[in-house]
Amino acid sequence: MGRTKGPRKISRYTSEFKVKAVKLSEISGVLIQDVADALDIHTFMLSRWRKEYREGRLHARAGVMPGLRQVREVKELWSLKREYALLREEHELLKKPSGSAPNDGSDFCLHKGGAGPV
């Protein structure tokens, strides 16, 4: 099937926005994916902007730096994503049977020294 009809979302970003995005992605401990998600852009686009910036093809006026609020939000987002992944992993582990469930009325106990088959 083809593309659905309707207007395509085409966004034009200023050089300042692109440079701020690149600077945010260069913060240590922050993933490119998190920055892209926070700015609602595709990861590939941010990677392309990073490459253009490294090659000197992307320029902005002097003094373009991400604000402290933006840096704090990206770091908080990254931290929350890590915490969420850890909680999901713990949840999955808790869902698995451990083999030491309480006796549910069956005649067989899995513990050593416990009652065997009757």
N, C-alpha and C positions, 0 to 999 in steps of 0.2 A: 504494500500500500504506500501511497505517496504521502507527502507532507500535508498536514491539515491546512485548510485555507484560512486566511486571516493575516493580520499584520505581524511581521516578524519583529522580535525585540532587538533593536539595534541601538546600542548605547555608545556614545562617544565620551571618552574620558579625557580630562585635561592632563597635561604633562605633570602638573603639581600632584594630582590624584595618583597618577602612576608611580611617581617617585615616592610618595608617602607609602603606597602599598609595598614597594620594594624595600623601603627602610623598615617597615613593620615586619616584613618577612625575614629580615636579617637579624632580628633580635634573637639572642641565644636562648635556646630552649623552646622556641616557638616553631611549630610546623607550618610549612607553606600552605598545606590544606586548611589549617585553622584560619589563617589570614584570609585566604580566598573565600572561605565560608562566611567569615565575619563581614567581608566587604561585598558579598553576594556576586562574586565573579568566578569564572571557571579557573581551575588550577593551572590549566595550560596557558591561559592568558597571562596570569601572574608570572609564570615561568618565562614566557616570551618577553615580558617587560623587564624581568631580572637580567635576561641575556642582553637586551638592548641597552640597559643601564651599564652593564659591565663593558660593553663594546663602545660606550660613549655616544650612542645614538639617541639616548633619551636624556633630555635636559629639562631642568625646571629653574625657576628663579632661585637666587641664593637664599639660604635659610629655610628651605622646605624640610621640616622635620615633623614626624608624627607627634601629636600632643601626648602629654602624660596620661590623659584619660584614655586615649586610643591604645596606648601601650598596655595600660592596666587592664583594659577590657580584653585584649587579645591574650594576655597572660592568664587571665581568669578563665577565659573560654578553654584554653589549652589545659589548665588544671582541672576544670570540671569534666572535660572529655576523658582525661586519664582516670579520674575518680569513678566516672560512670563505667568505663571499661573494666575496672577492677571489681566494682560491685556486680556487674553482669557475670563476670567470671566466678565470683563467689556464689552467686545465685545458681549458676549452672552446676557447681560442685555440690551444693546443698540439695539439688533436685535428684542427684544420683543416689541409688540405694547404697547404704554403707555396709550391709551384711550383718549388722548388729542391731537390727530392729527389734523392738520388744515382742514378746511372744504373743501372737495374735490368735491363740487358741489352737494352733496346730500341735501335733504330737512330737514335733522335732525341734530341738534347740541347737543353735549354731555355736554356742559358747562351750569352751572346755569345761568339763566337770559338771555340765548341766545334764538334765535328763535327756536321754537318747530316745530312740523310737520305743514306743510302748508296746 
